[in-house]
């Protein structure tokens, strides 16, 4: 099994975590700036050289069984001068078999509602002729569109949430939006940690970690009715999806069942919180039911399974422990039952990051689709490199965590028989073998272009019939033909690969500025991911139109060849009487919890043998305690496992940071210098304002500086 003590990763902006930190009781990194980082580590295009390597084998696989737009898609991912990823006009010709029906720039509306044009748009959902688009950073909120005529969407209303964290970490607070089945309620997942926004923002309420329950009884006047804050998780909620479990059919399957409306929300570093949704007087209220524990889960998919008649919950498990995805029966949400798991590389700890799940059943067979989100974190461990994880970079250095030097895959897995998939507790060899046997097809972009730090990374997908619609950040939106993969007949990898039927890299003008922060965060997360024009985080095919939100631009409606946009014949009939909610009280402000953050940024031992570690007291109370540094894992080349490297006492004023220096013994200095990198755990016992001592921990990589290597000879 993978090593214990892994870093849990907070992801997504849909985005993957780049910077690391930890807080009391949690070992895990939050995320990463919207100001582009031009270092080679981010692989951001500077205009010269190839920073997004080409995988020729992926190009050959795409060319062996091309679709009508495969060749054009291959040419839509230029790398190197003179292409500029931030110039929207240079992307106008990157399209095939598509017609743009509408483009809404949104510049004026966002400036009016949020006080700035550069807020970032994120996840979206569409139900009951309403499209909801999350506003994710540096303020949170939701844009609601009328899509009765999906080729002519109209901005209907704007819901404003709180301000996102900007210090000491910048976190995308409007993380995810979901609509209830009847379109009467919206759920906004909110992530926040310190409640310290960007100083340039007009004064507003801080985002409260949890789920904001928004009534759409009148969609033109969205109203906050509850902030659901489960007492679990770290930095709040990453996604929230609602689902109605129906009563048992007359001749249905046996088994426990608890019909009703439920909310499944991912509490970062804790797992999936399950809550019951009730609507007394038409006003939604949420109460907790249970928790499925997981430190790494990133996204969920819930459906009434056509093969079993049961309600199944699928988890895309990020850097999960042998679990790229996991399946649970949640027909009785208070007693979820684990059914199966799947992972192609269980021997690797931080290679592929499983991002999103969508499932379909075709001709009696169940298929799971799962893209990996690509980014560039620190180097993968020596142990993983020795196991063949990832691919070494062009200069011979170790592959990055997140496999950003490879083209991003979307896997299609035959999950018809859960008993044939890996089960919890099986050996890595069995998990790998069964996962390979269940793999039907793999899609990678036709250019074989490496994903980089999210630039050309797959993100969200939607299955419609035999087609898969896929958002791909700077790669735009694809319509893929998966007929061969879904026909139940195994052929070659080239024949099974979904083919490009249509695609578009949106290029509407005018565009909006790329967001930045007035004061750079101490530990950048969201702002460490380079953004360009465009960046398509999410899309949704609705009534034959494909709707797409550009993170740094506007809102689009497209009609791909073979699709046909159709308007609703009338407004959706409400499932319950629409009533005025009257004046609703503002939610009571909640004091943010006491936190101590430990930077997880890789660091070097200085020439004099010193390790520097940054702490930040994210609390209104002073923080005081003791920092201890220990090595992790098994003994390697002179550095024993679980070896104490040093300690240092500290005292911090509220909301201040400090760099602590710990000097290593000469023997420890030599041990670190003998290997490429050493994994180190930082442990802290901290008291907030003299209260009860609490534990904090994080992990980081440690290497010897050139000065130390020269001094030690």
N, C-alpha and C positions, 0 to 999 in steps of 0.2 A: 504494500500500500504506500501511498505517498507519505512523505515525511510529516510528522505531527508538527504543530506550531506554525502552519502556513500562515502567510499574510492573507487575510480576507480582503477582497478588492471591492471597493465601492465603485460602481460604474454607471456608466452611462450617462452621462448626458445621454443616455444611451450610450454615453462615452465611457471609455475604459480608463481606469485609474492610472495616473502617472505619478503623482507625488504621493508620498506615504506619510502618515502620521498615526498616532494612536491616542486613545483617551482611556480614562479610568474604566476598568473591567473589560476593555475591548482591545484585541490586538488586530489592527487593520488599518489600511490606508484609505483616506478619502481620495478625492480626485485631483484634476490638474488644471490657462489664461487665454483669454481670447486675444491677447496680444501675441502675434506669432513669435515662436522661438526659432531663430534661424540657425541653431546649432545643427551639426551633422546628426546628432542623436534623434532629432525629430524628423529627419529626412524631408524637411520642407524644401520645396523648389525655390532655389535662389536665381535660376535663370541660366546656369551653366552646369554641365556635367549631368550624368544620369543618377538621380538620387532614388529613383524607384526602379529597382532592377527588374529585368524581364525574365520570366520562367519560360524557356523555349518549349519545354515539354507541355506546359499548359496551352501555349499557342498552337502546338501541333494537335492536341486533343480537340480543341475547338474547330480547327480547320478540317479535321477528318470527317465531321458530320455537321456542316454549317447550316445555320438557319438563314432566312432571307436578309437578316441584318447583322450577321456575325462579322462580316468584313468591315462594315461601317463602324460597328462597336469596337473592333480592334483599333481602328484609326482615331477613336475618340479619347484616347488616353495618352496625349503627347507628353514627353518627358525631356527636359532640356531646353536650351535657348532655341528660338526666341519666345517660347510660350510662357505666359504669366498666368498662374492659377487664380490670381485675384482680379484679373480683367475680364469682366463678364462678356464683353463684346467678342473676345477671342473664342467663345464657346458656342457662338450662334449657329454654326454649321454642324454641330455634333448631334445628329438626330437621324432617325430612319423610321418610316412607316408610321408617322404620327402627325396629328393636327392639333395645334394649340387653339383651344376654344376660348379661354379667358385668362387674363393676367391682372391681378390686383396688387399694385406696388406696396400699399399699406404704409407708406412713409408718413403721410399726414396723420393718419389715424393713430399710429403708434406714438408719434410725437405728442399728439393731443392727450392721449390716455395715460401714457407712461412717462412723459416728460423727456423722452429721447427716442431717436429713430433707430438706434442700434441694438435694441433688445433682441435676444436670440429666440427664434421659434423652434419648437421641439416636436414632441410626439403628437399624434392626432388620432381621433376616432370619429366614426360616422354612423349614426343610427337615426331612424325616424325622421329623415330629411334634415337633420342638423349635423354639421361638421364642427368638431371641437379641436382647436389647435392650442397646445400648451405654449405659454410664454415662459421661457426657462431661465433666463439670466440677462442682466443682473437684478431684475425684478421678476416676480412670479405672477402668473395669471392665465387666463384662457380667452381665446378669440372664438366666438360662435358665429357660424355662417349658415345662412339659409341655402340648402342645396336641393330644394324641390325640383329646380331645373339645374342639374349638376354641371351643365355646360355654361351656366351663367350664375355662379355662386355670388351671394351678396353678404357682406359683413352685417350681421344682425345685432350683435351686442359684444361688450367687452367686460370681463370679470377681472378685477384687480386683486391679487393676493398680496403677500408681503415682500419685503426686500430680501435679497439673497446675501449670504455671507460673502464678505470680501477680505476680511482679516480675522484670524491669521491665514485662513484657507479660503479660497473662492470656490463655492459649490453651486451647481445649478439647482435652484430651489424649486422651480416649477417643473418637476422631473417627469411627470406622466399625467395624462388625462384619459378618463374613460367615461362613457355614457351608459346609463342604464338601458335595458332593452327597449323601454318605451320612450326613451329620450327625455324623460321628465327630471332626471337627476344627473349631475356631473360629479365625478370624483377626481380631485386634483391631489396627486401625491407630492408632498413637500419635503425636501431635504434641507436641513440647516444645522449648524453646530454652535457657533458663538454668538449669533445675532448681532454681528458687527458689519454693517453694509459698507459699500463704497462711499467715501466722503462726498463724492460729487452728486450723489442722489439727493433729491428733495426728501425731506423728512417723511417717513412712512413707518408703518408697523413692521417689525421683523417677521419673517416667515416662521410659523410655528411648525416644527417637525411633526409629521403625521399625515392625515388625509383631510382635506377640506371638502365637506359635503355641500354641494351647491344645488339649490332648487331651481329648476327650469319650468316651473308651473307657468310662468310667462317668460318664454325664451328671450324676449327683448329686455327683460329686467332680471338677470340672474342674481340670486340672493344666497348668501352664506347662511346655513342653518346649523352647522355643527362642525367643530374641528375634532376629529377622532384621533386621539393620541395614545396608542397602546403603550404600556409601560415596558416596552422592549425595544431593542434596536439601538443603533448608533447613527446619529445625524438624521434620523427620521425614516421616511418611506420612499422607496425608489419607484415602485409601480403599484397601481391599485386597479383591479379588474372586478367588475360585478358580474354575477351570473345567477340565473333563476333555475333552481333544481325542481323539476316538475314532480307531480304525484306519480306513483307507480302506475304503469298501464295495466289494464284489466288482466291481460295475459302476459304481464311482464316478468322479468327475472326476480328471483328471490334476493333477499339481502336487506340490511338495514337501510332506511331512507328517511331523510328529514327535509321534506319539500320546503321551498321558500326562496327568498332573495338573499344572496350572500355577497360579501365583499372579501376578496383575496388580495391582501396587500403585502408587499415585500418590505419587511423591516430590516434595514441594512445591518449585516453581520449577525442577525438573529434568526431569520427565516421568514416563512409565510404566515402572517396573522390571518385567521379566518374569523369573520364577524357576521352577525345576522343583521339584515337591513329590514326595518319595519317602518311603516308610513302612517302613523296615527294622525288622523285628520288631513292626510295627504302630505304631511311634512316628514321627510325621511329622517330616521334616527338609526344609529349604528351601535351595536353592543358586541363585545368580544365573545367568541366561542372556543377558539383553540389556536394552537401554533404548531406548524411543521418546522422543526429546527433545521437550519442550514446557514452556515456562515458565508456561503459563496453564491447563493442563488441570485440570478440577475433578472429573469423575466418569467412570465407564466403564460399558459394557454389552457383554457377550460372549455370542455364541450360535452354534450350528451353523445356518448359513443354509440354509433349505429350498430356495432357488432354485439355489444353486451347490454345496451340499454342503461348503462351506469354513467355517472358523472365522473369524468376523468380530468385530473389536473396534471399538466406537464410542466416541469421546471427546466428552463435553460440555466445550467448551473455554473456559468462563468468558468473560473479556474477550479472547478469542483474536484473533490477527492475521488477519482475514478468514475466521475459522473458528469459527462458532457450534458446528458439530460436524464431526468428521473420521472417516473410516472406513478401517480397515486390515484386510488379510488376515493373520491370525496363525496359520494352519494349521501353518506352520513358525515357531515363536516366535523362533528365532534370526535369522530373516530376514523381518521384517514388511514387507508391501508396502502402500503408500498407494494407496487406490482413489478417494476422492472427498472433497469438503468441501461445506459449505453455510453461507451467511451472508446474511441479509436486508439488513443495513446494513454492508457492508464499509468504507464511507467513514467510519464512526464508530468512535472508539477505545474509549470507555468508556460505552456507552449500556445495552444489554441484557447481562445476565450469564447465559450459558447454563449450566444447572445439572445436569440429569439426563436420561439417555437411556433409552428403552424402545422396542423394535422388534417389529413383528408382520408376518406375511405372511398376506394374505387373498385368496383366489381368484387366486393367482399374482402378486399385487402386494405389494411390500414398503413398509411405512409406518414412518417414524421419528416418535416423539413427543418433544418437547423443551420443557419449561417454562423460563421465565426467572425467576431469583430476584431480588427487588426490594429495594433498600436506598437509603439517602440518603448519598452521600459528598460530596466537594467538587463545585463546579460543573464542568460539562463545559467543555472548552477553547473559546477563541474560534473556533478553526478548526472544531471540531465543530459549534458553534452556527451558524456561517455555512453549514455543509453541511446544516443542517436536522435535526441529530440531536436526539432527545428532544423535549420540549415545554417551552417557557418556563413558569415558575411564575406563579401568580396575580398576584404583585406585579411581574411583568415581568422578574424575575431569570432567569439562565441555568438550564437544566435540570440536575438533580443527576446525577452519575455513579451508575449503577445504576437510573435512571429510576423512583425511588420515588414520583414524583408522578403516575404512570400506573398503570392496572390491569395486573396481571401476565398476560402471554400464555402459553399453551401452544400451540406450533405442531405441526401434523401435516403431514409432508412425504412426498411420493411419491418413494421412493428405489429404485424397481424397476430402473431402468437407471442404473448409476453413471456411465456415459459421458455422460449428459445433465446430470449435476450438475457444479458448478464443479470445476476441477482446480487443483492447486498452481501458482502462477505466473501465473494468468490476471489480466487487468486487473480493477479494481474494478467497472467497468461490466458486464463479462461475468459476474462473480460475482453481482452484484445481479440481473441479468436472469435468469440460470439459476435462482437461488434463488427468485425470485418465481414463475417458471414451475412449479417443483416444489412450491410451497406449496399444500396442499389446503384446510386449515382452520385457524382460530385460535380458541381458547377464551379468554375473559376472564370474570371473575366477573360474575354477573347484575346486581349493584349498580353495576357500573362503578367500584368503589371502588379508589382508589389504594392501592398496596401499602405505602407508607410505609417504615419501616426494618424490613422483614420482617414487619410486623404482619399484612397481608392478602396475603402473597406465596405463589404456588405453590411447591411444594418437590419432593416425590418422587411419581412416578406408577407404576402397574402396569397393564398391559393384560391383561384376561381376556376372551377371546372378542371381542365387539364393544364391550365396556365398558372404561372407563378409571377406575381408582380413584386419587384424587389427595389428597395431604395439603397443607394450605394454612395452616400455622401457626395464627394466631388465627381463621382462617376455618373450621377443622375438617377434615372428610373428605367428599369428594364421590364419588358414583358417577355417571359420565357415559356417555351413549349416543353412541357414535361410529359407528354403523352407516352413516350417510350419508357420513361421511368415508372409510370403509373400503370403499365399494361400487364404487369405480373410475369413478364417473360424476361429472363436475364440474358442480356447480350453483352457485348464488349463495353468497356468504360466509355469509349467514344460514342457508341450508339445510344447509350443510356443518358449521356450528358444532356441536360436541357438546352434547347437551341434558342438563339436570339430572334424573336419574331418582330420586335420593335424596341426602340429605346429613345430617350431624349436626355440631353444635358441642358436643363432649363437656362434660358439666357435673357429673361425679361428685363427691360430697363424702363424707368430708373431703378437702380438697386439701392441698398442701404449701406451705411458704414459698418465696418467690422468692429464689434464692441471692444472697448478697452477699459481699464480701470485707472482712476485718478492716482491711486496709491497702490503700487505692486504688492501682492500678498506676500507674507513671509514664507508660506509654503504653497506655491502655485499648484492648483489642480486644474480647474476648468480652463484657465487661461493658458495652460501649457500645450494645448492642442491647436495646431495651426489651422485656421479657417480661410477659405477662399470664397470666390463667387463662381458658381453656386455651391451650396451644401445641402443635400436633400437627406434629412434625417428620417422622414416618414412620408408615406403616400397611402392612398386608399382608393381601390376601385369600387365605385358606387354607381349603380344604374348604368353601367357601361362606360362611364367617364372615370378617368384616373385623376384624382385630386392630389396635389403635392404642395407641401409647405417648405419654403427655402429658409434655412436657418438665418441667413444673412440677406434675404431678399423678400419676395412677396409670396402670393398664393396663386396656384395655377390650376387650370382644368384642361386635361388633354383627352383626345380620343385617338387611341391606337388603332391601326388597321385591324379589321376583324371584330372590333368592338362597335357597339352602337349606343350612344348616349340616349337615354329616355327620361322624360320628365314625369314627375308624379302626377297622377290624375287629379289629385286633390290633397289637401293637408292631411297629415296623419290623425287618425281618430284617437283621442286621448283614452288611455286605459282606465282613467278615473276622472271624476269631475275636476276641472281646472278651477282653483279658487285662489283668491288673493290671500297671501300669507300675512298681510299687514306688516307693520314695522317690526323688524327683528332686531334683537339686541346684538351689539358687537360682541364677538367672543372675548371672554375675560383674558387679559394678557397673562401669559405664563412666563415665569422667570426661567431663563435657560438654565439647564443643569450645570453643575460645576464640572469643568473639564480641564485636564492637563494634557497637552499634546507633545509628543516626542517625534521629531522629524525622522522620517524613514529614508531620507536622501542618502545615497551611497557616499562614503567618505574615505579619506586616506589618512594613514598614520604619518604625521609630519616627520621631518628630518630628526627632530628632537624626541620622537617617540610618543607624541601626544595625539589622542583622538578627541575631536571636538564634536559635541552633540548639542543641538538646539532644542530647548524646551520653551513652551508657551503656556502661560497661565490664562486659559479662556474662562475666567470666573470673576464675579464681582468681589470675591474674597481673595486674600493673599494665599499663595501656595508655598508650602515648605515641605521638604522631604529629603530622601536619599536616592541617588541614581547608582545602579549597579550594572556593569557591562559583563556579559558572559558569552563565550562562543557557543554555537549550536551544533547539533548533528554529531556525526561520528568523528573520531580522531583522524586527522589527515596531515601528513607531512609536517610533523613537529608541533601541531596545534591540537591539543586534546579537546574532546567534546566536553561541553558544560564546564569550561574552565573560566574562573573568575579573572577578568582582565583588570578591574579596578573599580573604585567607588568614588562618589563625590556628593557632598551635601549641598543643598541649594535653598534659597528663599527668594520668591518672586512676588512683586507687587501685582495687584489685580490687572489683568489684561496687558501684561508685559511679557517680553521674551528675553532669553539670555542664552548665550553659548557657554556650555560647561566643558572644561578641559580635563581629561583623564590621562595620566601618563602611564604607559605600559612599562613593565620590567624589560630589561634587555633580552631575556630569554623569550618573552612574548613577542618582542619586536622582530627577533630573528624568525620565529615561527610564522608570523604573518608574511614576512618577506619571502618565505620559501614557496608560497602558493599564490595562484592568480588572484583569488579573493577568499575572504573568510566571512562566513555568516555570523553575525553578532546579535544577541538579544539585549535590549535595554530594559531593565526592570526598575520601577520607581515605586516607593511607598510614599504617598503624598497626603498631607492634611490640608483641607481648605478652611482657612480661618480658625485653625485649632480644633477642628472637628475630628471625627473618627478617621483613622488611617485607611486609605484605599489604594489598591494596586493598579498600576498602569504598566503596559509593556508594548514594545514594538520590536521590529527586526530590521536590520540593514546590512549591506555588504561593506566589507572593509578591505582595502588594499594598501600596499606599501607605496609611499610616494617615491619618486625617483631620488629625492634627496636622502631618504632613509636607506634605499638600496645602495646608493653610493657610499654612505657612511659605514654601512655594515660590510661593504666589500662584496 
